[in-house]
Amino acid sequence: MVKVACRAFCCCLLAAVTPLAAAEVAVPNGGFEQGLEGWNLIRPGGFAHGEVTTDGGEAHGGQRAARVVNPTGDKVMVGLVNAGFVPLPAESRTFRVSFWMKAITAPAMVELRIASTNASGQALVPFDQHGWRFVRPAIAPMVGQWYQVKAGFGAQDDWGGVQLTIWVNGPGAEVLVDEVTITTVDPEELAVPQVGARLPAAGAAAWWEGPLRKVYPNEQPPPATAPGLEL
């Protein structure tokens, strides 16, 4: 009887600590295999605008990728945005966006905008009250090679979905974009440290993050030079 009870306890303990399996959330034509179907271009006023094609000349996965080419000039920008919204599963509230980029000619800036929508696909505004995220990855790692951009986000209770926009800013830029995905993640991966947790030592990067905080997820923190601090 004792052995059976111990086995049952161990099974419960293992189940409690086993992380949730990641599940992919379908992004329509995230690999651009059907050209630009499922995507639109945003051409903001006051800027010259780049063009986007899917000629199949080079891809990270499959046969095609989106190729963004900006003309020369002082102010040049174009946005690649989901034509509709991407519904999020109600049973999960923590997610990660991922896509691959390769810069043939480096842009001045790339920005990923994660805009929240309701269950009908209407944007939730004002953005600063509805958890929109703005992520600017480092440019250097993607010049001349494929580089994965990743950004986690937590969905508020009123979120029914998201709409992703990838902005490419800068004259003469040429970049490839491929394999845009959203996956569920374990909430622990995005959790904020609680009282009693051990923080990185002085010398490691740490920052608070909020709806208006533009995040730079690819920066590498300096190495720790002292033991961690306990709250």
C-alpha positions in Angstrom: 0.0 0.0 0.0 2.9 2.3 0.9 4.6 1.6 -2.4 1.4 2.3 -4.4 0.9 5.6 -2.5 4.5 6.6 -3.2 4.2 5.8 -6.9 1.0 7.9 -7.1 2.7 10.8 -5.3 5.7 10.7 -7.6 3.5 10.6 -10.6 1.6 13.7 -9.4 4.8 15.4 -8.6 6.2 14.8 -12.1 2.9 16.0 -13.6 3.1 19.2 -11.6 6.6 20.1 -12.8 6.3 19.0 -16.4 6.2 22.1 -18.6 3.3 22.6 -21.0 3.9 21.4 -24.5 4.2 24.2 -27.1 1.4 24.3 -29.7 1.5 26.3 -32.9 -1.1 28.9 -33.6 -1.8 29.1 -37.3 -0.6 32.2 -39.0 -2.2 32.3 -42.5 0.6 31.8 -45.1 3.3 32.5 -42.6 5.8 30.9 -44.9 4.8 33.0 -48.0 4.4 29.8 -50.1 1.2 31.3 -51.6 2.9 34.6 -52.4 1.4 37.5 -50.4 -1.9 35.9 -49.9 -3.0 36.6 -46.3 -0.8 39.7 -46.1 -1.2 43.4 -46.9 1.2 46.3 -47.3 1.0 49.5 -45.2 2.3 52.6 -46.9 2.3 55.4 -44.3 1.9 59.0 -45.4 5.0 61.2 -45.5 7.3 58.4 -46.5 8.4 56.8 -49.8 7.4 53.2 -49.8 9.2 49.9 -50.5 7.9 47.0 -52.5 7.4 43.4 -51.4 7.6 40.4 -53.7 7.8 36.6 -53.2 9.9 35.6 -56.2 11.2 32.4 -54.7 14.8 33.3 -55.2 15.8 32.4 -51.7 13.9 31.1 -48.6 14.7 29.9 -45.1 12.1 27.2 -45.3 10.0 26.0 -48.2 10.4 27.6 -51.6 9.6 31.2 -51.0 10.2 34.2 -48.7 8.9 37.8 -48.7 11.5 40.1 -50.2 11.2 43.8 -49.1 13.1 46.3 -51.3 13.1 50.0 -50.3 14.1 52.8 -52.7 16.7 55.3 -51.9 15.7 58.6 -50.4 15.5 60.4 -47.1 12.4 58.8 -45.5 11.4 55.3 -46.7 9.2 52.8 -44.9 6.8 49.9 -45.6 4.9 47.5 -43.4 4.0 43.9 -44.0 0.8 43.1 -42.0 -1.6 40.2 -41.6 -4.6 40.8 -43.9 -6.9 39.6 -41.1 -6.3 38.8 -37.5 -4.7 35.6 -36.0 -7.2 34.0 -33.5 -5.6 33.0 -30.2 -6.7 29.9 -28.3 -8.7 30.8 -25.1 -7.0 28.0 -23.1 -3.6 29.7 -23.4 -2.6 33.3 -22.6 1.2 33.3 -23.2 2.7 33.1 -26.6 5.9 33.6 -28.7 6.1 35.2 -32.1 9.0 34.0 -34.3 10.2 34.8 -37.8 13.4 34.7 -39.8 15.1 37.6 -41.5 18.1 38.1 -43.7 19.3 41.6 -44.7 20.9 41.8 -48.1 21.3 45.5 -47.6 20.9 46.5 -43.9 17.8 48.6 -43.0 17.9 51.5 -40.6 15.4 49.7 -38.4 13.1 46.7 -38.2 10.1 46.7 -35.9 7.6 44.0 -35.0 4.2 45.3 -33.9 1.9 42.9 -32.0 -1.5 44.5 -32.0 -4.3 43.0 -29.9 -7.8 42.4 -31.3 -11.1 41.2 -29.9 -12.7 37.9 -31.0 -14.1 39.6 -34.1 -10.7 40.9 -35.3 -11.3 44.6 -34.3 -8.2 46.3 -32.9 -8.3 47.0 -29.2 -7.5 50.7 -28.6 -6.0 52.7 -27.1 -2.9 50.6 -27.6 -1.3 51.6 -24.3 -4.2 50.1 -22.4 -4.5 46.9 -24.3 -1.0 45.5 -24.2 0.3 46.1 -27.7 4.0 45.3 -28.0 6.7 46.9 -30.2 9.9 45.0 -30.7 13.0 46.2 -32.5 15.6 43.5 -33.1 19.2 44.1 -33.5 20.2 44.6 -37.2 23.8 43.4 -37.2 23.1 39.6 -36.6 20.8 39.4 -39.7 23.1 41.1 -42.2 24.2 38.5 -44.8 22.6 35.6 -42.9 19.3 34.2 -41.7 18.5 35.3 -38.1 15.6 34.3 -36.0 13.7 37.1 -34.3 11.6 36.0 -31.2 9.3 38.0 -28.9 7.1 36.7 -26.1 3.8 38.3 -25.1 1.0 37.7 -22.6 -2.6 38.1 -23.8 -5.0 40.1 -21.7 -8.5 38.6 -20.9 -10.2 40.6 -23.6 -7.8 39.5 -26.4 -9.3 37.3 -29.0 -6.4 37.5 -31.4 -3.5 39.5 -32.7 -2.4 41.2 -35.9 1.3 41.3 -36.7 3.1 44.0 -38.6 6.7 43.9 -39.7 8.0 47.4 -40.5 11.2 47.8 -42.6 12.6 51.4 -42.3 15.5 52.9 -44.2 16.5 53.9 -47.7 18.0 51.3 -49.9 17.2 48.4 -47.6 16.6 44.9 -48.9 15.5 42.2 -46.5 14.0 38.7 -46.7 11.3 37.6 -44.3 10.2 34.0 -43.8 8.5 31.5 -41.5 6.3 33.8 -39.4 4.9 31.7 -36.5 3.1 32.0 -33.2 3.4 29.3 -30.5 2.0 28.9 -27.1 4.6 28.9 -24.3 4.5 27.9 -20.6 3.6 31.0 -18.4 6.8 30.3 -16.4 8.9 31.3 -19.4 7.4 34.9 -19.3 7.0 35.1 -15.5 8.3 38.1 -13.6 10.6 37.1 -10.6 8.8 37.1 -7.3 10.0 38.1 -3.8 12.4 35.4 -2.8 13.7 34.8 -6.3 17.4 35.1 -7.1 18.1 37.9 -9.5 21.1 38.1 -11.9 24.2 39.6 -10.4 25.3 43.2 -11.0 26.6 43.3 -14.5 23.8 41.3 -16.0 21.0 43.2 -17.9 17.6 43.4 -16.2 14.7 45.6 -17.0 11.0 46.1 -16.4 8.7 45.8 -19.4 5.3 47.3 -20.1 3.0 48.2 -23.0 5.0 51.3 -23.9 8.4 49.7 -23.4 10.1 49.0 -26.7 12.0 45.8 -26.2 15.3 44.7 -27.7 15.2 40.9 -27.2 18.4 40.1 -29.0 20.8 42.2 -26.9 23.3 40.1 -24.9 23.7 41.1 -21.3 27.3 41.5 -19.9 28.7 38.6 -17.9 28.0 38.5 -14.2 30.8 39.6 -12.0 29.4 38.8 -8.5 27.0 36.4 -6.9 23.3 36.9 -7.4 21.1 38.9 -5.0 18.2 37.3 -3.1 15.1 39.3 -2.5 
